[in-house]
Amino acid sequence: MALTAAPTDGWGVSDEGEYRDDKREGQGISTFADGSIYRGEYKNDKAAGNGTFTFASGNEYVGEFRDDVKHGVGTFTFASGARYQGQWECDVRCGKGTYVWPDGDMYEGEYANDKMHGHGVYTFGDGQNQKVGQFREGKYVGSISP
């Protein structure tokens, strides 16, 4: 593998890093036309493995990628200060994770299709009040009966 810099492609991407057979392979940096930047691992010309994607908006994802999407474990920090840390599947929150809002509210539990879904605990920013139980498509539906 050779460390090289590629010219900007038709998508407005400028790449530098390791290449094999004219494909990104290994460590690299891609800068997009909108100012977003990906730094991390590539496999067969796609983000794969560990990396950091900094969006032009100020949002940032640090974690695992597969086939150019968030997949595995990672942390997404929003420019607003909100943060999700947990599992991702095909670019959506799925599995166990924790979301913290800027006001201090926090949800820790299961996700499906990018929403709170399954067993979880929602703690309000005051630290005094909680909702413990089942969530469906982002909404609390009740506590669990023994």
Phi and psi restraints in degrees (value plus and minus 20) as a CYANA .aco file:
   2 ALA   PHI    -140.9  -100.9
   2 ALA   PSI     122.3   162.3
   3 LEU   PHI    -102.8   -62.8
   3 LEU   PSI      96.6   136.6
   4 THR   PHI    -160.1  -120.1
   4 THR   PSI     147.9   187.9
   5 ALA   PHI    -137.5   -97.5
   5 ALA   PSI     110.4   150.4
   6 ALA   PHI    -119.8   -79.8
   6 ALA   PSI     130.1   170.1
   7 PRO   PHI     -88.5   -48.5
   7 PRO   PSI     142.7   182.7
   8 THR   PHI     -79.4   -39.4
   8 THR   PSI     113.8   153.8
   9 ASP   PHI    -110.7   -70.7
   9 ASP   PSI    -196.0  -156.0
  10 GLY   PHI     -83.8   -43.8
  10 GLY   PSI     -36.1     3.9
  11 TRP   PHI    -113.9   -73.9
  11 TRP   PSI     -16.9    23.1
  12 GLY   PHI      60.8   100.8
  12 GLY   PSI       6.9    46.9
  13 VAL   PHI    -124.8   -84.8
  13 VAL   PSI     112.1   152.1
  14 SER   PHI    -130.3   -90.3
  14 SER   PSI     106.6   146.6
  15 ASP   PHI    -137.0   -97.0
  15 ASP   PSI     125.5   165.5
  16 GLU   PHI    -163.6  -123.6
  16 GLU   PSI     123.5   163.5
  17 GLY   PHI     128.7   168.7
  17 GLY   PSI    -174.5  -134.5
  18 GLU   PHI    -110.4   -70.4
  18 GLU   PSI     119.3   159.3
  19 TYR   PHI    -150.0  -110.0
  19 TYR   PSI     129.0   169.0
  20 ARG   PHI    -160.5  -120.5
  20 ARG   PSI     106.2   146.2
  21 ASP   PHI      32.1    72.1
  21 ASP   PSI      25.2    65.2
  22 ASP   PHI      42.3    82.3
  22 ASP   PSI       1.9    41.9
  23 LYS   PHI    -145.1  -105.1
  23 LYS   PSI     125.1   165.1
  24 ARG   PHI     -84.4   -44.4
  24 ARG   PSI     111.9   151.9
  25 GLU   PHI    -173.1  -133.1
  25 GLU   PSI     100.4   140.4
  26 GLY   PHI      79.0   119.0
  26 GLY   PSI    -169.4  -129.4
  27 GLN   PHI     -98.9   -58.9
  27 GLN   PSI     122.3   162.3
  28 GLY   PHI    -183.7  -143.7
  28 GLY   PSI     150.2   190.2
  29 ILE   PHI    -152.8  -112.8
  29 ILE   PSI     109.4   149.4
  30 SER   PHI    -140.5  -100.5
  30 SER   PSI     109.1   149.1
  31 THR   PHI    -132.9   -92.9
  31 THR   PSI     105.4   145.4
  32 PHE   PHI    -116.0   -76.0
  32 PHE   PSI     140.7   180.7
  33 ALA   PHI     -76.8   -36.8
  33 ALA   PSI     -52.7   -12.7
  34 ASP   PHI    -102.7   -62.7
  34 ASP   PSI     -21.5    18.5
  35 GLY   PHI      80.1   120.1
  35 GLY   PSI     -26.7    13.3
  36 SER   PHI     -86.6   -46.6
  36 SER   PSI     130.0   170.0
  37 ILE   PHI    -155.8  -115.8
  37 ILE   PSI     114.0   154.0
  38 TYR   PHI    -132.5   -92.5
  38 TYR   PSI     109.1   149.1
  39 ARG   PHI    -145.6  -105.6
  39 ARG   PSI     102.4   142.4
  40 GLY   PHI     143.0   183.0
  40 GLY   PSI    -174.8  -134.8
  41 GLU   PHI    -109.0   -69.0
  41 GLU   PSI     125.9   165.9
  42 TYR   PHI    -144.9  -104.9
  42 TYR   PSI     126.7   166.7
  43 LYS   PHI    -159.0  -119.0
  43 LYS   PSI     105.2   145.2
  44 ASN   PHI      32.4    72.4
  44 ASN   PSI      23.9    63.9
  45 ASP   PHI      53.7    93.7
  45 ASP   PSI      -6.5    33.5
  46 LYS   PHI    -149.8  -109.8
  46 LYS   PSI     129.2   169.2
  47 ALA   PHI     -79.9   -39.9
  47 ALA   PSI     105.0   145.0
  48 ALA   PHI    -175.5  -135.5
  48 ALA   PSI     115.0   155.0
  49 GLY   PHI      75.8   115.8
  49 GLY   PSI    -168.7  -128.7
  50 ASN   PHI    -109.5   -69.5
  50 ASN   PSI     120.5   160.5
  51 GLY   PHI    -186.9  -146.9
  51 GLY   PSI     154.8   194.8
  52 THR   PHI    -149.7  -109.7
  52 THR   PSI     106.0   146.0
  53 PHE   PHI    -134.6   -94.6
  53 PHE   PSI      95.4   135.4
  54 THR   PHI    -123.8   -83.8
  54 THR   PSI      96.0   136.0
  55 PHE   PHI    -100.3   -60.3
  55 PHE   PSI     131.8   171.8
  56 ALA   PHI     -78.8   -38.8
  56 ALA   PSI     -47.5    -7.5
  57 SER   PHI     -91.0   -51.0
  57 SER   PSI     -34.6     5.4
  58 GLY   PHI      83.5   123.5
  58 GLY   PSI     -31.6     8.4
  59 ASN   PHI     -88.4   -48.4
  59 ASN   PSI     134.1   174.1
  60 GLU   PHI    -167.0  -127.0
  60 GLU   PSI     117.2   157.2
  61 TYR   PHI    -136.9   -96.9
  61 TYR   PSI     109.6   149.6
  62 VAL   PHI    -145.3  -105.3
  62 VAL   PSI      99.0   139.0
  63 GLY   PHI     144.1   184.1
  63 GLY   PSI    -170.7  -130.7
  64 GLU   PHI    -112.5   -72.5
  64 GLU   PSI     124.7   164.7
  65 PHE   PHI    -146.6  -106.6
  65 PHE   PSI     134.5   174.5
  66 ARG   PHI    -168.2  -128.2
  66 ARG   PSI     108.9   148.9
  67 ASP   PHI      31.9    71.9
  67 ASP   PSI      25.1    65.1
  68 ASP   PHI      52.7    92.7
  68 ASP   PSI      -9.6    30.4
  69 VAL   PHI    -149.6  -109.6
  69 VAL   PSI     140.3   180.3
  70 LYS   PHI     -84.0   -44.0
  70 LYS   PSI     104.6   144.6
  71 HIS   PHI    -179.4  -139.4
  71 HIS   PSI      97.5   137.5
  72 GLY   PHI     100.0   140.0
  72 GLY   PSI    -157.9  -117.9
  73 VAL   PHI    -129.7   -89.7
  73 VAL   PSI     116.3   156.3
  74 GLY   PHI    -188.3  -148.3
  74 GLY   PSI     152.2   192.2
  75 THR   PHI    -142.5  -102.5
  75 THR   PSI     106.0   146.0
  76 PHE   PHI    -130.0   -90.0
  76 PHE   PSI      97.5   137.5
  77 THR   PHI    -129.2   -89.2
  77 THR   PSI     104.1   144.1
  78 PHE   PHI    -106.1   -66.1
  78 PHE   PSI     131.5   171.5
  79 ALA   PHI     -78.4   -38.4
  79 ALA   PSI     -46.3    -6.3
  80 SER   PHI     -90.8   -50.8
  80 SER   PSI     -35.2     4.8
  81 GLY   PHI      84.8   124.8
  81 GLY   PSI     -32.8     7.2
  82 ALA   PHI     -87.1   -47.1
  82 ALA   PSI     134.6   174.6
  83 ARG   PHI    -168.6  -128.6
  83 ARG   PSI     115.4   155.4
  84 TYR   PHI    -136.3   -96.3
  84 TYR   PSI     110.4   150.4
  85 GLN   PHI    -148.9  -108.9
  85 GLN   PSI     103.1   143.1
  86 GLY   PHI     143.1   183.1
  86 GLY   PSI    -170.9  -130.9
  87 GLN   PHI    -110.3   -70.3
  87 GLN   PSI     126.4   166.4
  88 TRP   PHI    -150.1  -110.1
  88 TRP   PSI     125.3   165.3
  89 GLU   PHI    -158.7  -118.7
  89 GLU   PSI      99.7   139.7
  90 CYS   PHI      30.8    70.8
  90 CYS   PSI      26.2    66.2
  91 ASP   PHI      58.5    98.5
  91 ASP   PSI     -12.6    27.4
  92 VAL   PHI    -146.9  -106.9
  92 VAL   PSI     133.3   173.3
  93 ARG   PHI     -87.1   -47.1
  93 ARG   PSI     107.9   147.9
  94 CYS   PHI    -178.1  -138.1
  94 CYS   PSI     106.0   146.0
  95 GLY   PHI      85.2   125.2
  95 GLY   PSI    -170.5  -130.5
  96 LYS   PHI    -107.8   -67.8
  96 LYS   PSI     120.6   160.6
  97 GLY   PHI    -186.4  -146.4
  97 GLY   PSI     148.8   188.8
  98 THR   PHI    -149.7  -109.7
  98 THR   PSI     109.5   149.5
  99 TYR   PHI    -139.0   -99.0
  99 TYR   PSI     109.1   149.1
 100 VAL   PHI    -139.6   -99.6
 100 VAL   PSI     105.3   145.3
 101 TRP   PHI    -106.4   -66.4
 101 TRP   PSI     139.7   179.7
 102 PRO   PHI     -79.2   -39.2
 102 PRO   PSI     -47.4    -7.4
 103 ASP   PHI    -102.4   -62.4
 103 ASP   PSI     -19.8    20.2
 104 GLY   PHI      78.9   118.9
 104 GLY   PSI     -31.9     8.1
 105 ASP   PHI     -79.0   -39.0
 105 ASP   PSI     128.4   168.4
 106 MET   PHI    -165.8  -125.8
 106 MET   PSI     117.9   157.9
 107 TYR   PHI    -138.4   -98.4
 107 TYR   PSI     110.9   150.9
 108 GLU   PHI    -148.6  -108.6
 108 GLU   PSI     100.1   140.1
 109 GLY   PHI     146.2   186.2
 109 GLY   PSI    -170.1  -130.1
 110 GLU   PHI    -113.7   -73.7
 110 GLU   PSI     127.5   167.5
 111 TYR   PHI    -147.4  -107.4
 111 TYR   PSI     130.2   170.2
 112 ALA   PHI    -168.2  -128.2
 112 ALA   PSI     116.9   156.9
 113 ASN   PHI      30.5    70.5
 113 ASN   PSI      21.6    61.6
 114 ASP   PHI      53.1    93.1
 114 ASP   PSI      -7.1    32.9
 115 LYS   PHI    -149.7  -109.7
 115 LYS   PSI     135.2   175.2
 116 MET   PHI     -80.0   -40.0
 116 MET   PSI     103.5   143.5
 117 HIS   PHI    -179.0  -139.0
 117 HIS   PSI      95.2   135.2
 118 GLY   PHI      94.8   134.8
 118 GLY   PSI    -178.6  -138.6
 119 HIS   PHI     -95.1   -55.1
 119 HIS   PSI     117.3   157.3
 120 GLY   PHI    -184.1  -144.1
 120 GLY   PSI     150.2   190.2
 121 VAL   PHI    -147.5  -107.5
 121 VAL   PSI     101.6   141.6
 122 TYR   PHI    -126.3   -86.3
 122 TYR   PSI      97.6   137.6
 123 THR   PHI    -130.5   -90.5
 123 THR   PSI     107.5   147.5
 124 PHE   PHI     -94.8   -54.8
 124 PHE   PSI     136.0   176.0
 125 GLY   PHI     -76.3   -36.3
 125 GLY   PSI     -43.4    -3.4
 126 ASP   PHI     -94.2   -54.2
 126 ASP   PSI     -32.0     8.0
 127 GLY   PHI      54.2    94.2
 127 GLY   PSI     -22.9    17.1
 128 GLN   PHI    -115.4   -75.4
 128 GLN   PSI     -52.5   -12.5
 129 ASN   PHI    -134.7   -94.7
 129 ASN   PSI     122.8   162.8
 130 GLN   PHI    -160.0  -120.0
 130 GLN   PSI     136.2   176.2
 131 LYS   PHI    -137.9   -97.9
 131 LYS   PSI      99.4   139.4
 132 VAL   PHI    -139.2   -99.2
 132 VAL   PSI     106.9   146.9
 133 GLY   PHI     132.2   172.2
 133 GLY   PSI    -162.1  -122.1
 134 GLN   PHI    -118.0   -78.0
 134 GLN   PSI     119.6   159.6
 135 PHE   PHI    -141.4  -101.4
 135 PHE   PSI     121.3   161.3
 136 ARG   PHI    -151.2  -111.2
 136 ARG   PSI     102.4   142.4
 137 GLU   PHI      26.4    66.4
 137 GLU   PSI      25.0    65.0
 138 GLY   PHI      70.3   110.3
 138 GLY   PSI     -21.9    18.1
 139 LYS   PHI    -141.7  -101.7
 139 LYS   PSI     122.3   162.3
 140 TYR   PHI     -91.4   -51.4
 140 TYR   PSI     108.6   148.6
 141 VAL   PHI    -136.0   -96.0
 141 VAL   PSI     -25.0    15.0
 142 GLY   PHI     122.3   162.3
 142 GLY   PSI     146.1   186.1
 143 SER   PHI    -100.3   -60.3
 143 SER   PSI     145.3   185.3
 144 ILE   PHI    -110.5   -70.5
 144 ILE   PSI     108.0   148.0
 145 SER   PHI    -108.0   -68.0
 145 SER   PSI     120.6   160.6
